[in-house]
Amino acid sequence: MADKKYPVLYATSVKGTIFRHCGIYNTIYFNIYNNKELEDKPYYLEYMDETRKEVYKAIQNKFTMSQPLKVTNDHKIFIIFRGNVDMRDVKTFCKMMLQELEYFTEGVHKADYAELETMFMEIGRAPTFMKASKVGEKLTQTDILDKIMVHMDGHDQPQDNGCLTPYTDYVDFKEEEKRQNLKNEELEEVVEW
């Protein structure tokens, strides 16, 4: 029987992490798309960029017992989990964040979600003897994600779950920042030497 090959996620170094070179870990990919109809709203695109970053932090904070780590390969972000993690809980949490985003923006959003097992390797380091036969291709250079991807759509009853920054708070923050910048520019113009 042939050994099962695992798609590989690479890191420049595994030092300083609790993840082992050639370790096999549960992995998720979660990407939320912009709602084209909302792109004209003030600060919406900036808000979505910040929210995507916030989503990964929320996942890491929610599942701390599973010691999640964010890994970027070819500009795609993955989260790997070291400890025991119930992948159904992870998927439910991602759906919940999508639902909350829809509550804040008052628009339907879509997302891609995938879960799989990957091998985590350090770039330029040879695979360990016991795992050499299990090393597959780099995950981002395969079609595995396309085959297992689940598309998450809008929800009937969006609600605030307390995980993400509300859109109105973000707009208020940006407006205040804009007012402060204008005030600072006016002060600089008044000063004479």
C-alpha positions, 0 to 999 in steps of 0.5 A: 500500500502506498503512503498517503501524500500530504500537501505541504505548507512552507515556512521560512523557519519553524524555530520559535514555533511549537510546530515540528518540521514535517508535522501533519496538522489540521488546516483551514483556508477561509477567505471572505469576498467583498460585496460588490453592491457595498463597495460605494459605501464610505470606507467599505473596502478598507473595512473589509481589508481590516476585517480579513485580518481580524478574522484570522486573529479571532480564529487564533484567539477562539481556539487557543487550546489548539495552538493555531498558527497563521501561515501564508503561502503564495499570498494565501493565508492558512491556519494550522492547528497543533492540538486537538481541534473539532473542525466542525466548531471551526467551521461553525465559528467561521460561519458565525463571523460571516453572519456577523459581518452581514449584520454590520454591513447590512449586505450579504457576503460570500466566503470560501472555506476548506479544511484538510490535513497538511504537512508543515515544512521549513524551506530548504530543509530535507524531510525527516526520514520517516516522513519523506515518502509522505511529502506531497506538492506545495498546497498552493500549487495544486488543485486540492483546494478547488476540489474541497472548497465549500462556498458559504453564502449569506444568512437569514438572520445576521446577528452581532456575535461580538467577534468583529469590529462593527462597520459603523465603529470603523467609519466613526474611527476613520472620520475622527482620524480625518478630522484630526488630520485636518486640525493638525494641518490647520495648526501647521499653517497657523504657526509662523516663525 
